[in-house]
Structure formats: structure tokens, C-alpha cells
Amino acid sequence: MNKDNARDYLPLVQALAEGKTIEFLNSNAQWEDCEYPSFNQMPVRYRIKPEPKKIHLNIAFHKDKSGYWCRLVTGNTVTDLARVEQSDSFVKWLDHLEYELPEGDA
């Protein structure tokens, strides 16, 4: 880091001060946690570790004239869940799961 590129490191230093994890792009092109970043490489070799993305999965149990069945509902807003509960066939929620997506998935 020098006076010409110090500004590029500011978000990284700020994140480090806030307790966030800094990652370093290693020679195998893999991001790895950097416990004590020295910032002696180009700024593009560092990043703030992304927060994991999570999705909510809800399993609804239904019964109608054709029998019993389950429905997987993604989303966790009151509107999403209420829409399912208002169905004439809705019986009850079987489970609510939170799934962490692998890095890179949206």
C-alpha cells in the first residue's frame, strides 16, 4: 500500500476495524480467510468475505378430495405464508427450514 493506492484499501481496512473477515485470493485462485492481512498485494487480491445467502423453505401439509400432499414454499414473508394458509386444502406447517446457499449461488 502506498499513497497512490491507499484509497483502494480503505473499505477493507474499515471492514477489518468492524470485525469483518478479509479474504485473500491465493495462487490457486481460491479465496481464503486472511487473519492478519498485511495489504502488501494489489487491492484486487483482497475482499471482504461475503455474507452467506440464505433462503427459507417451508413445508405445508395439505388435504383435499384427492388425498394428502405436501407443498414446498420458498420465501418467509407474512404475505407468502398467509397465502398458503388461506388455501382450503391447507392443514398445517410441517417444518420451517433455513438453508445457506453455497458461495456463488444466488
SVG drawing of the C-alpha trace seen along z (x, -y; Angstrom):
<svg xmlns="http://www.w3.org/2000/svg" viewBox="-63 -9 67 49">
<polyline fill="none" stroke="black" stroke-width="0.4" points="0.0,0.0 1.2,-3.4 -0.1,-7.0 -1.3,-6.4 -3.5,-3.4 -4.3,-3.8 -7.8,-4.9 -8.4,-1.4 -7.7,0.3 -10.0,-2.0 -13.1,0.2 -11.0,3.2 -9.4,1.5 -12.8,0.2 -14.3,3.7 -11.4,5.1 -11.9,2.5 -15.6,3.5 -14.6,7.1 -15.4,8.5 -13.3,11.1 -10.9,10.2 -10.1,12.8 -7.1,13.1 -7.0,14.5 -4.3,17.2 -2.1,18.5 -4.7,21.2 -7.4,18.5 -9.2,19.5 -10.4,17.1 -9.1,17.8 -9.6,16.1 -6.7,13.8 -6.5,13.4 -3.7,10.8 -3.9,9.0 -0.7,7.1 -2.2,5.4 1.2,5.8 -0.5,7.2 -2.7,5.3 -6.1,4.4 -7.9,6.7 -6.3,9.7 -8.3,8.8 -12.0,8.7 -14.5,8.5 -15.8,12.0 -19.4,12.1 -22.2,12.7 -23.8,16.1 -27.0,16.0 -29.9,17.9 -33.3,19.0 -36.3,20.0 -38.1,23.3 -41.5,24.0 -43.3,27.3 -47.0,27.1 -49.3,30.2 -52.5,30.2 -55.5,32.4 -58.2,32.3 -60.5,34.8 -57.6,36.4 -55.7,37.1 -52.8,35.7 -49.9,33.9 -47.1,31.5 -46.0,28.2 -42.6,26.6 -42.9,22.9 -39.9,20.6 -40.0,17.2 -40.7,16.2 -42.8,13.1 -46.1,12.9 -47.8,12.5 -46.2,15.6 -47.2,17.8 -50.7,16.3 -51.5,17.0 -50.7,20.7 -52.7,20.8 -55.8,19.3 -55.9,22.3 -58.9,24.6 -56.6,27.6 -54.1,26.3 -53.8,28.3 -50.7,27.2 -47.0,26.3 -44.7,29.3 -41.4,27.5 -39.6,24.2 -36.0,24.5 -33.3,22.0 -30.8,23.1 -27.5,21.5 -26.6,21.4 -23.1,22.3 -20.9,19.4 -21.6,18.1 -25.2,19.2 -27.9,16.6"/>
</svg>
